[in-house]
């Protein structure tokens, strides 16, 4: 499968500029997105993402949306058949409304936290307007398989062989990573399991504002710390056929783009 690495939302956060790293996967049965970044509706109405926009300072550039980038690559938006989400935070699913016919894949735990039975904290966090268009939500229970040391995973064969949903809650109730077989390597999109490379390589400096905000955004800080350790162990193995990225590190995005076809 060919994998494109897209930035679907630059954020000029003070002290730590970030991106919205989205995967566009070409499969035999159509296009698949992993996350969607900000959408055209977010760009038109900034209030959709709530007051946090004043801190994150997204650029809201329509040219960065997945919809526009899919079209620039010569595809139609209708070619996107599936969107696999790491979680339901607004900077990860803002663009799903631009693909109204796509099935939205999400863990059952995330649906509970965002849609069905959110806690008070979760009601403040998630933005129901982003799924108010009534998308087809496909829920998954990634708990029966193992993948590279992770105990709870599920291969999404109904989408395409070589796409695996890996449960890694902590940042949100049902947060997941998504692994994609790009042919020459697997790409493990870790969503917000970590923000910057230094968290997993243990050498690259992590901006102070990231070290401060990451625990604040975590639903379960203990689990996030455990996830950091698990991902750092995986990173330290330097498996040649595995490339680990997060949703927001601009350096990892640039490296992924530069080596996408190596």
C-alpha positions, 0 to 999 in steps of 0.5 A: 500500500502506498502511504502519503504523510500529510500535514492537515493542520499547522498549529503555532502553539507558543514554544512548540509548533505542531502539526496534524500528521495524517496518513492517506493510504492507497488500498486496492479498495479505495483510500483510507485516512488515519485521522483527518486533522482540521476540516473545511468547516473548522476553517470556516467557523473557528468556534467549532473547536472551542476556546482551546484554539486561542492556545493552540493557534491553528492556522485554519488554512483550507489548503491544509485540509485532507479534503483539499490535499486528496483533491490535489493528489488527483483523487475525489473525496468520494474515493476516501472509503474509510477513516481510522481514528486514533481518538476523537479530539477535535484536531484529529476528527475535524475533517471527517465531515468533508468525507460524508460517505466514509465509514469512521472507525473508532474503538468502543471505549472512545465512543463511550467517552466521546459520544455515548456516556461522556464524563463531565471532563469529556463533555468539555473536551470533545466537540459533538458538532464535528460528528453532527452530520451523522457519519457511519461509526464503526466500533472496534474492540481491539483486545484479541490479538497481539502486535509487536508486544502490544497485547490488544490489537485488531487487524482491520481486514474489512478495510484492507490487510495490513491495517492494525488498530492497537489499543493504547488508552490513556490520553483518552478513554479509547485512544488507539495507535494505527499501524499500516504496512507501507511495503518497505516498512510498517508505519505506527501512527501513535496519535497522541500517545506521545507528542514529541520524538524526545519522549520515545528516543529519550535524547532529543529535547522535548519543549517545556510547554509540551512536558507541561501540557501533555499531562494536563491533556491526559485522561489517565496520567499514569497510563500515559507514563506507562505508554511512554515507557512501552513506546520508548522500549519499542523505539530502542529496539530500532526494528528496521521495518518499523517507523514510529510517528506521533500526530504532532511532531513536525520533525517526525512528519518531515522525516516520514515524508522524506523516507516514504518511498525509500 
